[in-house]
Amino acid sequence: MSDKIGIGLLGLGTVGSGIIHILEHHKKELMAKTGAADVDIRRVLVRDLEKQRDGHVNRDLYTTRAEEVLEDPNIDLVVEVMGGVEEARQYIEKALKNRKHIVTANKDLMALHGDELLALADRQNCELLYEASVAGGIPILRSLTEGLASDRITKMIGIVNGTTNYMLTKMTQEELSYDEALQQAQELGFAESDPTADVEGLDAARKMVILARLGFYASVQLDEVHLKGMTAVTAEDIAFGQQLGYTLKLIGLAERNEEGVEVSVEPVFIPDSHPLASVHDEYNAVYVYGEAVGETMFYGPGAGSLPTATAVVSDVVSVIRQIRLGTAKAEVNLSADEETVLKKDEDIYAKYFIRLHAHDVAGAFKKITSVFTSNKVSFEKLIQLPLDSTDLAEVAMVTHETSRSSLEKISDDLASLDVVETVKSRYRVEGGEVDVPEQRDLALV
Amino acid sequence: MSDKIGIGLLGLGTVGSGIIHILEHHKKELMAKTGAADVDIRRVLVRDLEKQRDGHVNRDLYTTRAEEVLEDPNIDLVVEVMGGVEEARQYIEKALKNRKHIVTANKDLMALHGDELLALADRQNCELLYEASVAGGIPILRSLTEGLASDRITKMIGIVNGTTNYMLTKMTQEELSYDEALQQAQELGFAESDPTADVEGLDAARKMVILARLGFYASVQLDEVHLKGMTAVTAEDIAFGQQLGYTLKLIGLAERNEEGVEVSVEPVFIPDSHPLASVHDEYNAVYVYGEAVGETMFYGPGAGSLPTATAVVSDVVSVIRQIRLGTAKAEVNLSADEETVLKKDEDIYAKYFIRLHAHDVAGAFKKITSVFTSNKVSFEKLIQLPLDSTDLAEVAMVTHETSRSSLEKISDDLASLDVVETVKSRYRVEGGEVDVPEQRDLALV
């Protein structure tokens, strides 16, 4: 058991500098917590030796040659905060082959290549931790693996993308359109000039793949995530949901039962009174259902260099403890245990919100309800508003639980009715019942 | 370093049985996580040997003689879940003197005697962990000491008592009176027949003393907590706050800055849009401000035997790791570092909500505002409603930040005005600005 721990750092951007800052300012606590006699940064891979940087790390430690980190026998633990996928993967593989433990904040890498890298770490008897890769400042992964270690997680519902949550908050509170909200997010730096990965739900999907692995020990591939972004969300959908007592959020969901595992990312209506509905702006939160503990939620900043650096250092502390305990790779062994079965669409049950434009004629109500009856699905809520200066009525309803495949069928059946002009939108509903102010239960006459 | 860990259990109620259940069902994971070759329950102190109990622990392990747990050289770790203060304290002291590590779920004990027991543990080179003593199911203490280990916590605002949160939720959502809410809570088993410890804020104060110790390494005594219960809260206060965009919660607050530490428990108005405002019914949550990580929140069930047992087992895992790392008592050393200075009332700044009945006569507004002007405090919000069939008007206002001592002065000055009939109530306001729907900013004419 080694008492001196050598760290090699790949990347020295804002997160890397934050890590160095924390490691230096909390050295005493780190040593006390881990029982290590010394924790030292021994090499730092940078792209440019000459660039001026904040922080106090000795410039002699800088190198532009990755081998000097990956092959240095004095380095026990490699911290990867360089980002990108291909290069980072090669470096981590090489480090693992040289029996170095890894801490990474790289969500793209872990979502795409997590399984193979964890398997390699396992074979090499090394630890690979990645708390910082999901929801930066929220100690969610640590809580899943430590605090709730003796529980069984059955479901996680998360707001895990700050950009889209900022946009949806603005669309809800200030009734902005999608385009206006996107523009505002871009102006404030919350959205990239190409926002695809955020608004299409890809970023959230990557995080859910990682959460499913940590929470369920499940191996789900990115292309197995049921994915629907928020580009089609309208201010009308949001306003209509509000009349029924719901707030719209882009939700990453992971659930398991006897039939298997489901991972999805889509816009979902949440009751206003549910804690997730109060997660505003760029904040993130994950709502966790555990068999013993019941319902818990972890809330915090989803990103940011200091929160991410804090999470990386927590992982570093864990790895050092594992090294000293001789338990490194215990987590990995656990995660390889189960064969992951994905749930089929007919086994995925949820409530749904459906909004449509119907012709305001006698018998319309009967035809619409008969679609639900013939598909053996009832609905718990229905609201109708006349549309200005047309013969159309706007109808929104919330079904009882039904399978994803039934929903498709109902949606098609409704669209084919002569009294239905258009099925405008449909959204999954999660988070339990709405606290019902009775007047909301209007009936279609 | 020992590879076989012997556990002695004090108490076998629902929490104790839950612990045995978890330890048996997760033995493999526990051994993998801690690197221990064996984790075994070796003795269980019970009051009655003959009582039938659920669970599978070998009845030969039962004893009614505490020494058989406290003096057994094969026991490394004593888990105290018997409750009560005096007896539990004596047992823990004796166990520590015999150099056994301790895990306890006993909040009363830790709030009253935490300092001395931690000091004793320190001298004996033993670990004393008490995660389960605060907010059972929320991994808040673990997060404070582990996940946020490398951060500096500056403030914690918590809903840490399920009984009072249940009552306030009913008073808010269903407009129940205090008495009706209490009766309902008692009928449902959320409140004791003598609810004093809950409604007077004592239970919350105990938890805040523990949180301040964990988050700030501060030693605050129970009688140093600024304490105001919820017995004087009326449905009118709650309704008036709602009109200004606030929800009333019984809040435990701990804050530190250069001037010192403040710990309080009192009913506080929180903006409706703040995540704490959505913590309903018997749920608990703690909102934490960290210098690096920013704002995070931990939410979950505040009590319950399975959540508490889960938290106890997490502490057991930590202690076993510490034993094996040789770092036991590291946390305790840290907590003894700082000399705790309590903030004075003139250094405790907050916004306040004040509600009063004023005579609806010319010049009333001027006299009321002049009290604020002469005390150099401005207010950011004011609402007035006429009272039915009287010449009185109901006035509520929210001040800008002012010291606790100024507030006393303002309150006295207002009460002495001839145009003020009564100062009905005043509450602290926390959690930032209300998202302002403009029409709420009504002016007194």
Interface residues (C-beta under 8 A of the other chain):
Chain A: G18 I22 H26 E29 L30 A32 K33 T34 G35 G137 I138 P139 R142 S143 E146 G147 L148 A149 S150 D151 Q173 S273 H274 P275 A277 S278 V279 H280 Y283 A285 G290 A292 V293 G294 E295 T296 M297 F298 Y299 G300 P301 G304 L306 P307 A309 T310 A311 V313 S314 V317 R321 R324 L325 G326 T327 A330 E331 N333 L334 D435
Chain B: G18 I22 H26 E29 L30 A32 K33 T34 G35 G137 I138 P139 R142 S143 E146 G147 L148 A149 S150 D151 Q173 S273 H274 P275 A277 S278 V279 H280 Y283 A285 G290 A292 V293 G294 E295 T296 M297 F298 Y299 G300 P301 G304 L306 P307 A309 T310 A311 V313 S314 V317 R321 R324 L325 G326 T327 A330 E331 N333 L334 D435
